[in-house]
Amino acid sequence: MKKLVLKLAIFSLLISLCQFLIVLKYPGIPDKAFRIRNRLQKNADFIYFGSSAVYWTYPKDKNGKTIGDYLHDLLPEYTIADASMNSGKMDLYLAAIQYMIRTAHHPKLVIIPIELRSFSPLWDRHTDYQYDREKFYFKHGSIVLDMLYRPLAIDRRIKPSLTSTDYRRSKLYNGDEYIGDVEDFVSGPFLTYSEEHLKKAIEARYMLKIPEDHHIIKDMAAIVRLLRDADIPVLFYITPIDHQTGEQYWEDLFDERIQKNIHTIQAALAKEGEQLFNIAFSLDQTEFTWRQDPDFNYMNEHLSEPGKRHVARLLVKPIEEKLAAETDRKKLF
């Protein structure tokens, strides 16, 4: 009898050990949290957050390289962990950085692109881009949570912060002028491409007036303070936009609105003692792929191979300046 009990105990222990090892390798946590966590655990020199504008590969690209890959080609002495993801958001980066610091990962630099289009409710309030489960994981993430996430069906217990109705009823503005609800821009005839629809799409995505107290700006400020306390420099940059197409439909008003919004972001970061690297107007419209890509009807920030190489070259100087400034700062202490 004692032998049987001992065998059952050993068998149970082995089963538990197997479950533990499987969970470590294939946890049931949200896919995007799993991907970002794995990138953070590589202990790379640079952590590169961002959206598909960082990693998007046009079907006709020859090598499939991301901006991070091209950046590594130019700075081969540094390792780069690409933590970009589809429709990345600042509050998710903030949660991931909190997790990164809590778990003692200490990169030499964090790189965060800012897409002006992400401030539009079309992106900012999209129900698919709230990442409630991912933010929950980064707030509470641990080996114990990894083991319990799937068995306890934690996914089902996390209530969405926005409903589909909330999203579709979100208001869109050109400056202070109301131009419609999100629902007017994501359904019906608007799904069929036309020049008029393109003009309206640009208006809804880029022509808003970003307020100083926007929650994305507050998240940026929180990231600056968090990384400063951890002695980790950060590089914020405005991603390139197809300004020539914007100017074609909205003339000088497009550039004026973009510049004002960039100034709002720049001023907010300056209050935290942080600079903003602006390359919004640095690329030619031929370096964007949206016109040739059958998956996208309207203007976005996806880049061709020459466009991604161009961005990587532009980022080298501010990265080197950030690293040099951090080295000089440490010499003082």
Secondary structure by P-SEA (a helix, b strand, c coil): caaaaaaaaaaaaaaaaaaaaaaaacccccaaaaaaaaaaaccccbbbbbccccccccccccccccaaaaaaaacccbbbbccccccccaaaaaaaaaaaaaacccccbbbbbbbcccccccccccccccaaaaaaaaacccaaaaaccccccccccccccccaaaaaacccccccccccccccccccccccccaaaaaaaaaaccccccccccaaaaaaaaaaaaaaaacbbbbbbbcccaaaaaaaccaaaaaaaaaaaaaaaaaaaaaacbbbbbccccccccccccccccccccccccccaaaaaaaaaaaaaaaaaaaaaaaaaaaac
